[in-house]
Amino acid sequence: MTDSQKVDAFIAKQTKWKEKLQQLRAVFQKTELTEEVKWGKPTYTMDGKMVAAMADFKNHMALWFHQGVFLKDRQKN
């Protein structure tokens, strides 16, 4: 199973956070980041370095930027 398929499966099993996780994934997929799965959660890397990850919990979801400094604002927003 590819990492992309693993993320598909991760999101498909969601009940509470499915729509929000799909929206976040769509944003990440528009970037140059590589989609991977680490610790069973969707992660996004650049040059082998983890930049961001998202996770589900019972009462909340999380979005982490581990190495967000690697992201460039090409539109200067």
C-alpha positions in Angstrom: 0.0 0.0 0.0 1.4 3.4 -0.9 1.6 6.3 1.5 -1.2 8.0 -0.4 -3.4 5.0 -0.1 -2.6 4.9 3.7 -3.7 8.5 4.0 -6.9 7.7 2.1 -7.6 4.8 4.5 -6.8 7.0 7.5 -9.2 9.7 6.4 -11.9 7.1 5.3 -12.1 5.6 8.8 -12.7 9.0 10.4 -16.1 9.9 11.7 -15.8 13.2 13.5 -12.9 14.9 11.7 -13.2 13.5 8.1 -14.2 16.7 6.4 -11.6 18.8 8.1 -8.8 16.3 7.5 -9.8 16.1 3.8 -9.6 19.9 3.6 -6.2 20.1 5.2 -4.9 17.3 2.9 -6.2 19.2 -0.1 -4.1 22.2 0.9 -1.0 20.1 1.5 -1.4 18.4 -1.8 -1.1 21.8 -3.6 2.4 22.3 -2.1 5.7 20.7 -3.0 5.6 18.6 0.1 5.7 14.8 -0.1 2.8 13.0 1.6 3.9 10.2 3.9 2.6 8.3 6.9 4.6 8.3 10.1 3.4 6.9 13.4 0.1 6.0 11.6 -0.7 9.6 10.8 -0.5 11.7 7.6 2.8 13.7 7.5 4.2 16.0 4.9 7.9 16.2 4.3 10.5 18.1 2.2 13.9 16.7 1.4 13.3 14.0 4.0 12.5 16.5 6.8 9.1 16.4 8.4 7.4 19.8 7.9 3.9 19.1 9.1 1.6 16.4 10.4 -2.1 16.0 11.2 -3.7 13.7 13.7 -7.1 12.8 15.1 -8.1 12.5 18.8 -11.3 11.8 20.5 -12.2 15.4 21.2 -10.0 17.4 18.9 -7.7 17.2 15.9 -4.2 18.5 15.6 -2.0 20.1 12.9 1.7 20.4 13.7 4.4 22.3 11.8 7.6 20.6 12.8 9.8 22.4 10.3 7.5 25.0 8.9 10.5 27.2 8.3 11.1 25.2 5.1 7.8 26.5 3.6 8.1 29.4 1.3 5.4 32.0 0.7 5.7 32.3 -3.0 2.7 34.6 -3.3 4.0 36.8 -0.5 0.7 36.5 1.5 
